[in-house]
Amino acid sequence: MTGLEKLWIRAAVREALDNSGVTDPKAISIDIEGDEVVLKGSVASAAEWMEAEFAASTACSLIKVKNALTISVVFEGPKDDVYEAGVESFPASDPPSWTPG
């Protein structure tokens, strides 16, 4: 594969990613290794992971696509009502009393 072909393929894949449903297509780098395009970087969800691979594979039917993207998921734990109630019920202006009762 010549340098001009690599440049054309990289531009076609970049345009396909920009027009896809991926939230941040600039976070995806496009490498060409041998006869395949390798997508590297991170996306926000599994749906974006699949969308990026689909967009790259439809950009040019003459290439193989290797999807090396990672999914950067931010885990949010369940809401802890007991902890939040404890934080809200302790006003800083009213310190506890240390006098015996």
N, CA, C and O atoms as a GROMACS GRO file, in nm:
protein
  404
    1MET      N    1   0.085  -0.117   0.000
    1MET     CA    2   0.000   0.000   0.000
    1MET      C    3   0.089   0.124   0.000
    1MET      O    4   0.180   0.135   0.082
    2THR      N    5   0.064   0.215  -0.090
    2THR     CA    6   0.146   0.335  -0.102
    2THR      C    7   0.106   0.438   0.002
    2THR      O    8   0.002   0.426   0.067
    3GLY      N    9   0.190   0.538   0.017
    3GLY     CA   10   0.163   0.645   0.112
    3GLY      C   11   0.039   0.723   0.076
    3GLY      O   12  -0.035   0.767   0.164
    4LEU      N   13   0.014   0.742  -0.054
    4LEU     CA   14  -0.105   0.815  -0.098
    4LEU      C   15  -0.232   0.735  -0.068
    4LEU      O   16  -0.334   0.793  -0.030
    5GLU      N   17  -0.225   0.604  -0.085
    5GLU     CA   18  -0.341   0.520  -0.052
    5GLU      C   19  -0.370   0.523   0.098
    5GLU      O   20  -0.486   0.529   0.139
    6LYS      N   21  -0.264   0.520   0.179
    6LYS     CA   22  -0.283   0.528   0.324
    6LYS      C   23  -0.345   0.661   0.363
    6LYS      O   24  -0.433   0.666   0.450
    7LEU      N   25  -0.300   0.768   0.301
    7LEU     CA   26  -0.354   0.900   0.329
    7LEU      C   27  -0.501   0.909   0.291
    7LEU      O   28  -0.582   0.964   0.366
    8TRP      N   29  -0.536   0.853   0.175
    8TRP     CA   30  -0.675   0.855   0.130
    8TRP      C   31  -0.764   0.772   0.223
    8TRP      O   32  -0.874   0.814   0.258
    9ILE      N   33  -0.717   0.655   0.264
    9ILE     CA   34  -0.795   0.568   0.353
    9ILE      C   35  -0.813   0.634   0.489
    9ILE      O   36  -0.923   0.632   0.545
   10ARG      N   37  -0.706   0.692   0.542
   10ARG     CA   38  -0.715   0.759   0.672
   10ARG      C   39  -0.814   0.875   0.666
   10ARG      O   40  -0.892   0.895   0.760
   11ALA      N   41  -0.813   0.952   0.558
   11ALA     CA   42  -0.907   1.064   0.543
   11ALA      C   43  -1.051   1.014   0.531
   11ALA      O   44  -1.143   1.074   0.587
   12ALA      N   45  -1.071   0.904   0.459
   12ALA     CA   46  -1.206   0.849   0.443
   12ALA      C   47  -1.260   0.797   0.575
   12ALA      O   48  -1.377   0.817   0.607
   13VAL      N   49  -1.175   0.730   0.652
   13VAL     CA   50  -1.218   0.678   0.782
   13VAL      C   51  -1.245   0.794   0.878
   13VAL      O   52  -1.342   0.790   0.954
   14ARG      N   53  -1.161   0.896   0.876
   14ARG     CA   54  -1.182   1.014   0.963
   14ARG      C   55  -1.315   1.080   0.931
   14ARG      O   56  -1.390   1.116   1.022
   15GLU      N   57  -1.345   1.097   0.803
   15GLU     CA   58  -1.472   1.159   0.764
   15GLU      C   59  -1.591   1.072   0.808
   15GLU      O   60  -1.692   1.125   0.854
   16ALA      N   61  -1.578   0.942   0.794
   16ALA     CA   62  -1.686   0.852   0.836
   16ALA      C   63  -1.707   0.860   0.987
   16ALA      O   64  -1.821   0.858   1.034
   17LEU      N   65  -1.598   0.868   1.064
   17LEU     CA   66  -1.611   0.880   1.209
   17LEU      C   67  -1.673   1.014   1.248
   17LEU      O   68  -1.755   1.020   1.340
   18ASP      N   69  -1.633   1.122   1.178
   18ASP     CA   70  -1.690   1.253   1.207
   18ASP      C   71  -1.839   1.258   1.180
   18ASP      O   72  -1.913   1.329   1.249
   19ASN      N   73  -1.885   1.183   1.081
   19ASN     CA   74  -2.027   1.182   1.045
   19ASN      C   75  -2.108   1.076   1.121
   19ASN      O   76  -2.230   1.067   1.104
   20SER      N   77  -2.041   0.997   1.203
   20SER     CA   78  -2.109   0.890   1.276
   20SER      C   79  -2.170   0.945   1.405
   20SER      O   80  -2.164   1.064   1.433
   21GLY      N   81  -2.228   0.855   1.482
   21GLY     CA   82  -2.290   0.894   1.608
   21GLY      C   83  -2.196   0.894   1.727
   21GLY      O   84  -2.241   0.899   1.841
   22VAL      N   85  -2.067   0.887   1.702
   22VAL     CA   86  -1.969   0.887   1.811
   22VAL      C   87  -1.961   1.028   1.870
   22VAL      O   88  -1.950   1.126   1.798
   23THR      N   89  -1.967   1.035   2.002
   23THR     CA   90  -1.970   1.164   2.072
   23THR      C   91  -1.844   1.247   2.046
   23THR      O   92  -1.854   1.366   2.015
   24ASP      N   93  -1.728   1.185   2.059
   24ASP     CA   94  -1.601   1.257   2.041
   24ASP      C   95  -1.512   1.181   1.942
   24ASP      O   96  -1.423   1.107   1.984
   25PRO      N   97  -1.535   1.199   1.812
   25PRO     CA   98  -1.456   1.124   1.714
   25PRO      C   99  -1.308   1.163   1.712
   25PRO      O  100  -1.225   1.085   1.664
   26LYS      N  101  -1.273   1.279   1.764
   26LYS     CA  102  -1.132   1.321   1.767
   26LYS      C  103  -1.052   1.241   1.870
   26LYS      O  104  -0.929   1.243   1.867
   27ALA      N  105  -1.121   1.172   1.962
   27ALA     CA  106  -1.053   1.090   2.061
   27ALA      C  107  -1.009   0.956   2.003
   27ALA      O  108  -0.943   0.877   2.071
   28ILE      N  109  -1.044   0.931   1.878
   28ILE     CA  110  -1.009   0.805   1.813
   28ILE      C  111  -0.896   0.831   1.715
   28ILE      O  112  -0.907   0.915   1.626
   29SER      N  113  -0.786   0.758   1.732
   29SER     CA  114  -0.676   0.770   1.636
   29SER      C  115  -0.687   0.657   1.535
   29SER      O  116  -0.735   0.548   1.566
   30ILE      N  117  -0.642   0.685   1.414
   30ILE     CA  118  -0.650   0.590   1.304
   30ILE      C  119  -0.509   0.555   1.261
   30ILE      O  120  -0.435   0.639   1.210
   31ASP      N  121  -0.473   0.429   1.281
   31ASP     CA  122  -0.342   0.379   1.238
   31ASP      C  123  -0.362   0.277   1.127
   31ASP      O  124  -0.461   0.204   1.126
   32ILE      N  125  -0.271   0.273   1.034
   32ILE     CA  126  -0.276   0.174   0.927
   32ILE      C  127  -0.155   0.083   0.943
   32ILE      O  128  -0.040   0.126   0.929
   33GLU      N  129  -0.183  -0.043   0.973
   33GLU     CA  130  -0.078  -0.143   0.995
   33GLU      C  131  -0.097  -0.254   0.892
   33GLU      O  132  -0.190  -0.334   0.902
   34GLY      N  133  -0.010  -0.258   0.797
   34GLY     CA  134  -0.021  -0.357   0.691
   34GLY      C  135  -0.142  -0.329   0.602
   34GLY      O  136  -0.151  -0.223   0.540
   35ASP      N  137  -0.233  -0.424   0.598
   35ASP     CA  138  -0.352  -0.405   0.514
   35ASP      C  139  -0.478  -0.382   0.597
   35ASP      O  140  -0.590  -0.404   0.549
   36GLU      N  141  -0.460  -0.336   0.724
   36GLU     CA  142  -0.578  -0.311   0.806
   36GLU      C  143  -0.569  -0.177   0.877
   36GLU      O  144  -0.461  -0.126   0.906
   37VAL      N  145  -0.686  -0.122   0.905
   37VAL     CA  146  -0.698   0.003   0.980
   37VAL      C  147  -0.719  -0.034   1.125
   37VAL      O  148  -0.804  -0.117   1.158
   38VAL      N  149  -0.643   0.029   1.213
   38VAL     CA  150  -0.655   0.003   1.357
   38VAL      C  151  -0.708   0.128   1.424
   38VAL      O  152  -0.649   0.236   1.415
   39LEU      N  153  -0.822   0.113   1.492
   39LEU     CA  154  -0.882   0.223   1.567
   39LEU      C  155  -0.832   0.216   1.711
   39LEU      O  156  -0.846   0.112   1.776
   40LYS      N  157  -0.775   0.325   1.761
   40LYS     CA  158  -0.724   0.330   1.898
   40LYS      C  159  -0.782   0.453   1.967
   40LYS      O  160  -0.813   0.553   1.903
   41GLY      N  161  -0.795   0.444   2.098
   41GLY     CA  162  -0.849   0.553   2.176
   41GLY      C  163  -0.960   0.502   2.266
   41GLY      O  164  -0.963   0.384   2.300
   42SER      N  165  -1.051   0.592   2.303
   42SER     CA  166  -1.159   0.550   2.391
   42SER      C  167  -1.291   0.613   2.348
   42SER      O  168  -1.295   0.722   2.292
   43VAL      N  169  -1.397   0.541   2.376
   43VAL     CA  170  -1.532   0.588   2.350
   43VAL      C  171  -1.613   0.575   2.479
   43VAL      O  172  -1.568   0.512   2.575
   44ALA      N  173  -1.732   0.635   2.480
   44ALA     CA  174  -1.810   0.642   2.603
   44ALA      C  175  -1.896   0.520   2.631
   44ALA      O  176  -1.934   0.497   2.746
   45SER      N  177  -1.928   0.442   2.529
   45SER     CA  178  -2.019   0.329   2.552
   45SER      C  179  -1.993   0.218   2.451
   45SER      O  180  -1.918   0.235   2.354
   46ALA      N  181  -2.056   0.104   2.476
   46ALA     CA  182  -2.044  -0.009   2.384
   46ALA      C  183  -2.110   0.023   2.250
   46ALA      O  184  -2.064  -0.023   2.146
   47ALA      N  185  -2.217   0.101   2.254
   47ALA     CA  186  -2.283   0.141   2.129
   47ALA      C  187  -2.190   0.226   2.043
   47ALA      O  188  -2.186   0.210   1.921
   48GLU      N  189  -2.116   0.318   2.105
   48GLU     CA  190  -2.020   0.400   2.030
   48GLU      C  191  -1.905   0.315   1.979
   48GLU      O  192  -1.852   0.341   1.871
   49TRP      N  193  -1.865   0.213   2.054
   49TRP     CA  194  -1.759   0.122   2.012
   49TRP      C  195  -1.800   0.053   1.882
   49TRP      O  196  -1.720   0.046   1.788
   50MET      N  197  -1.923   0.003   1.877
   50MET     CA  198  -1.973  -0.064   1.757
   50MET      C  199  -1.994   0.036   1.643
   50MET      O  200  -1.968   0.004   1.527
   51GLU      N  201  -2.043   0.156   1.675
   51GLU     CA  202  -2.066   0.258   1.574
   51GLU      C  203  -1.935   0.300   1.507
   51GLU      O  204  -1.930   0.319   1.385
   52ALA      N  205  -1.829   0.313   1.586
   52ALA     CA  206  -1.699   0.351   1.529
   52ALA      C  207  -1.646   0.243   1.436
   52ALA      O  208  -1.595   0.273   1.329
   53GLU      N  209  -1.659   0.117   1.477
   53GLU     CA  210  -1.613   0.007   1.392
   53GLU      C  211  -1.694   0.000   1.263
   53GLU      O  212  -1.638  -0.022   1.156
   54PHE      N  213  -1.826   0.019   1.273
   54PHE     CA  214  -1.911   0.016   1.154
   54PHE      C  215  -1.876   0.131   1.060
   54PHE      O  216  -1.866   0.111   0.939
   55ALA      N  217  -1.858   0.250   1.115
   55ALA     CA  218  -1.825   0.366   1.031
   55ALA      C  219  -1.693   0.345   0.958
   55ALA      O  220  -1.681   0.377   0.840
   56ALA      N  221  -1.593   0.292   1.028
   56ALA     CA  222  -1.463   0.269   0.966
   56ALA      C  223  -1.470   0.162   0.858
   56ALA      O  224  -1.405   0.173   0.754
   57SER      N  225  -1.549   0.058   0.883
   57SER     CA  226  -1.558  -0.050   0.784
   57SER      C  227  -1.637  -0.010   0.661
   57SER      O  228  -1.614  -0.065   0.553
   58THR      N  229  -1.729   0.084   0.674
   58THR     CA  230  -1.804   0.129   0.557
   58THR      C  231  -1.734   0.241   0.482
   58THR      O  232  -1.775   0.276   0.371
   59ALA      N  233  -1.628   0.297   0.539
   59ALA     CA  234  -1.555   0.405   0.471
   59ALA      C  235  -1.487   0.355   0.345
   59ALA      O  236  -1.480   0.426   0.244
   60CYS      N  237  -1.436   0.235   0.351
   60CYS     CA  238  -1.368   0.177   0.236
   60CYS      C  239  -1.382   0.026   0.244
   60CYS      O  240  -1.338  -0.034   0.342
   61SER      N  241  -1.440  -0.034   0.145
   61SER     CA  242  -1.464  -0.178   0.150
   61SER      C  243  -1.337  -0.260   0.122
   61SER      O  244  -1.340  -0.383   0.132
   62LEU      N  245  -1.228  -0.195   0.086
   62LEU     CA  246  -1.106  -0.266   0.052
   62LEU      C  247  -1.017  -0.294   0.173
   62LEU      O  248  -0.911  -0.356   0.159
   63ILE      N  249  -1.058  -0.250   0.290
   63ILE     CA  250  -0.972  -0.263   0.408
   63ILE      C  251  -1.039  -0.346   0.516
   63ILE      O  252  -1.162  -0.359   0.522
   64LYS      N  253  -0.956  -0.402   0.604
   64LYS     CA  254  -1.003  -0.469   0.724
   64LYS      C  255  -0.991  -0.369   0.838
   64LYS      O  256  -0.903  -0.283   0.838
   65VAL      N  257  -1.080  -0.381   0.936
   65VAL     CA  258  -1.078  -0.290   1.050
   65VAL      C  259  -1.052  -0.370   1.177
   65VAL      O  260  -1.120  -0.469   1.204
   66LYS      N  261  -0.952  -0.327   1.253
   66LYS     CA  262  -0.925  -0.386   1.384
   66LYS      C  263  -0.965  -0.281   1.488
   66LYS      O  264  -0.910  -0.172   1.492
   67ASN      N  265  -1.061  -0.317   1.572
   67ASN     CA  266  -1.112  -0.224   1.672
   67ASN      C  267  -1.037  -0.245   1.803
   67ASN      O  268  -1.062  -0.342   1.874
   68ALA      N  269  -0.945  -0.154   1.834
   68ALA     CA  270  -0.869  -0.161   1.959
   68ALA      C  271  -0.913  -0.050   2.054
   68ALA      O  272  -0.835  -0.006   2.139
   69LEU      N  273  -1.036  -0.005   2.040
   69LEU     CA  274  -1.089   0.102   2.125
   69LEU      C  275  -1.120   0.048   2.263
   69LEU      O  276  -1.153  -0.070   2.280
   70THR      N  277  -1.111   0.135   2.362
   70THR     CA  278  -1.152   0.100   2.497
   70THR      C  279  -1.278   0.179   2.531
   70THR      O  280  -1.301   0.288   2.479
   71ILE      N  281  -1.357   0.122   2.618
   71ILE     CA  282  -1.480   0.189   2.663
   71ILE      C  283  -1.451   0.249   2.799
   71ILE      O  284  -1.421   0.178   2.895
   72SER      N  285  -1.460   0.381   2.808
   72SER     CA  286  -1.432   0.450   2.934
   72SER      C  287  -1.564   0.478   3.004
   72SER      O  288  -1.628   0.580   2.981
   73VAL      N  289  -1.601   0.386   3.090
   73VAL     CA  290  -1.727   0.397   3.161
   73VAL      C  291  -1.699   0.452   3.301
   73VAL      O  292  -1.608   0.406   3.370
   74VAL      N  293  -1.777   0.549   3.340
   74VAL     CA  294  -1.768   0.603   3.474
   74VAL      C  295  -1.874   0.534   3.557
   74VAL      O  296  -1.994   0.546   3.530
   75PHE      N  297  -1.830   0.460   3.660
   75PHE     CA  298  -1.924   0.388   3.744
   75PHE      C  299  -1.983   0.482   3.847
   75PHE      O  300  -1.910   0.550   3.919
   76GLU      N  301  -2.113   0.485   3.854
   76GLU     CA  302  -2.181   0.561   3.957
   76GLU      C  303  -2.255   0.461   4.044
   76GLU      O  304  -2.345   0.392   3.998
   77GLY      N  305  -2.216   0.455   4.169
   77GLY     CA  306  -2.279   0.363   4.262
   77GLY      C  307  -2.420   0.406   4.295
   77GLY      O  308  -2.461   0.518   4.265
   78PRO      N  309  -2.492   0.317   4.357
   78PRO     CA  310  -2.629   0.351   4.395
   78PRO      C  311  -2.630   0.462   4.500
   78PRO      O  312  -2.535   0.478   4.576
   79LYS      N  313  -2.736   0.537   4.503
   79LYS     CA  314  -2.750   0.647   4.596
   79LYS      C  315  -2.759   0.592   4.738
   79LYS      O  316  -2.835   0.499   4.765
   80ASP      N  317  -2.682   0.650   4.829
   80ASP     CA  318  -2.682   0.606   4.968
   80ASP      C  319  -2.757   0.710   5.051
   80ASP      O  320  -2.700   0.812   5.090
   81ASP      N  321  -2.884   0.684   5.077
   81ASP     CA  322  -2.968   0.779   5.150
   81ASP      C  323  -2.923   0.799   5.294
   81ASP      O  324  -2.934   0.909   5.347
   82VAL      N  325  -2.874   0.694   5.358
   82VAL     CA  326  -2.831   0.705   5.497
   82VAL      C  327  -2.710   0.797   5.509
   82VAL      O  328  -2.706   0.882   5.598
   83TYR      N  329  -2.613   0.782   5.420
   83TYR     CA  330  -2.495   0.868   5.422
   83TYR      C  331  -2.533   1.014   5.396
   83TYR      O  332  -2.486   1.104   5.465
   84GLU      N  333  -2.618   1.036   5.297
   84GLU     CA  334  -2.659   1.173   5.264
   84GLU      C  335  -2.736   1.237   5.378
   84GLU      O  336  -2.719   1.356   5.404
   85ALA      N  337  -2.820   1.162   5.447
   85ALA     CA  338  -2.894   1.216   5.561
   85ALA      C  339  -2.800   1.254   5.672
   85ALA      O  340  -2.820   1.357   5.738
   86GLY      N  341  -2.695   1.173   5.695
   86GLY     CA  342  -2.597   1.206   5.799
   86GLY      C  343  -2.520   1.332   5.767
   86GLY      O  344  -2.491   1.411   5.856
   87VAL      N  345  -2.486   1.352   5.644
   87VAL     CA  346  -2.413   1.471   5.602
   87VAL      C  347  -2.500   1.594   5.616
   87VAL      O  348  -2.454   1.698   5.663
   88GLU      N  349  -2.625   1.584   5.577
   88GLU     CA  350  -2.716   1.698   5.580
   88GLU      C  351  -2.760   1.735   5.722
   88GLU      O  352  -2.794   1.850   5.747
   89SER      N  353  -2.760   1.638   5.815
   89SER     CA  354  -2.813   1.666   5.947
   89SER      C  355  -2.709   1.716   6.046
   89SER      O  356  -2.742   1.740   6.162
   90PHE      N  357  -2.587   1.733   6.005
   90PHE     CA  358  -2.483   1.781   6.095
   90PHE      C  359  -2.440   1.920   6.054
   90PHE      O  360  -2.351   1.936   5.970
   91PRO      N  361  -2.503   2.022   6.110
   91PRO     CA  362  -2.463   2.159   6.073
   91PRO      C  363  -2.330   2.196   6.140
   91PRO      O  364  -2.306   2.165   6.256
   92ALA      N  365  -2.246   2.260   6.066
   92ALA     CA  366  -2.114   2.299   6.117
   92ALA      C  367  -2.124   2.408   6.222
   92ALA      O  368  -2.032   2.424   6.302
   93SER      N  369  -2.232   2.484   6.226
   93SER     CA  370  -2.245   2.594   6.320
   93SER      C  371  -2.292   2.546   6.457
   93SER      O  372  -2.290   2.625   6.552
   94ASP      N  373  -2.334   2.422   6.471
   94ASP     CA  374  -2.386   2.371   6.597
   94ASP      C  375  -2.302   2.253   6.643
   94ASP      O  376  -2.339   2.138   6.618
   95PRO      N  377  -2.187   2.280   6.711
   95PRO     CA  378  -2.101   2.168   6.751
   95PRO      C  379  -2.168   2.083   6.859
   95PRO      O  380  -2.257   2.132   6.929
   96PRO      N  381  -2.127   1.960   6.872
   96PRO     CA  382  -2.188   1.874   6.976
   96PRO      C  383  -2.152   1.922   7.118
   96PRO      O  384  -2.046   1.981   7.140
   97SER      N  385  -2.240   1.897   7.211
   97SER     CA  386  -2.219   1.936   7.349
   97SER      C  387  -2.136   1.830   7.420
   97SER      O  388  -2.162   1.711   7.404
   98TRP      N  389  -2.036   1.873   7.500
   98TRP     CA  390  -1.951   1.779   7.571
   98TRP      C  391  -1.982   1.773   7.719
   98TRP      O  392  -1.908   1.712   7.796
   99THR      N  393  -2.091   1.836   7.761
   99THR     CA  394  -2.125   1.835   7.903
   99THR      C  395  -2.201   1.707   7.938
   99THR      O  396  -2.287   1.665   7.862
  100PRO      N  397  -2.170   1.646   8.051
  100PRO     CA  398  -2.242   1.524   8.087
  100PRO      C  399  -2.388   1.555   8.119
  100PRO      O  400  -2.420   1.662   8.172
  101GLY      N  401  -2.473   1.465   8.087
  101GLY     CA  402  -2.612   1.487   8.090
  101GLY      C  403  -2.696   1.458   8.199
  101GLY      O  404  -2.817   1.481   8.192
   0.00000   0.00000   0.00000
